[in-house]
Amino acid sequence: MATNPWSMIIIMQSHIPSKARYVAVLLEVLFIIFYLSYWVTSEVLPSIRQYGAYICPNLLEKAQESIEIAEELMKRLKASYTKNDEILHFTATLIPKADYYDDILQSTEAMPVSIIAKDYGMTAIEFNRMLHDLGVQYKIGGTFNTHSRTFPNRSPIYHTLRSFPLL
């Protein structure tokens, strides 16, 4: 007879069909989701609405007992707000660039290289030379062409911007 309770669970699990195990796991997950949503809607959100913040009871008791803990909590909270502001500012500067790149990459029409080069602060000649040096294109006569071995079945504009970020 097994005296270890875990060995009994293992023995019992070996006799449960796999479908029943999956159902048990899903029920457990649903219970956790229900409990979490109940806690958020009954404690966290009302506290935020009423006081503008939620602090777990254990931390609140420690902060009431010691002024140092309360000060440290406030310093951390202020630091997190400062970091969030920095992230929001950085994101705000990236959104226009991402929108521009999305427009360029999703374009199905040809775009003059002079327009793309201007966006990078170059002339069309400098831009084509750079792409040639990077192995993206080659020159035949006076025309630059994209290497088909490098970018099969793709637009040269798409791969130029996608594979070789210049900013």
C-alpha positions, 0 to 999 in steps of 0.5 A, a space after each residue: 500500500 502506498 503511503 505517499 499521497 502523490 503516488 496515489 494521485 499518479 496511480 489514479 491518473 493512470 486510470 483516467 481517460 485522456 478526454 476526462 483529464 483534458 476536461 478537468 484541466 479546462 475546468 480548472 482553467 475556467 475556475 481560475 479565470 472566474 476567480 480572477 475576474 471576480 477579484 478584479 471586478 469586486 476589489 481592484 476596479 472599485 478601489 481604482 474608481 474610489 481611490 484612484 489606485 489599488 494596493 494589495 492588503 499586505 503591502 498596505 499594512 506594511 506601508 502603514 507600519 513603516 514610513 520607510 516602506 511607504 516612501 519606497 513604494 511612492 518612489 517606485 510608483 513615481 519611477 514607473 510613471 516616469 518610465 511609462 512617460 518615456 516609453 509613450 514619448 518614444 512610441 509616439 516618435 516611432 508611430 509616424 515612421 512605422 506608418 510610412 514604412 507600412 505605406 511603402 511596403 504595402 504599395 503595389 505601384 512602382 515608386 521613383 528611387 529619387 523619392 525613396 532616396 530623398 527620404 533617406 537624405 540622399 540623391 538617387 545616384 548615391 542611393 543606387 550606389 549604396 544598394 549596388 555596394 550592398 549587393 541588392 542591385 547591379 548595373 547594366 548600361 545605365 540601368 540598375 536592376 535587382 538581383 533575382 537570386 537575392 530576391 526571387 518573386 519580390 518587388 525590389 522596393 519591398 526588399 530594399 527597405 525591408 532587408 536593409 534598414 537605413 535609418 
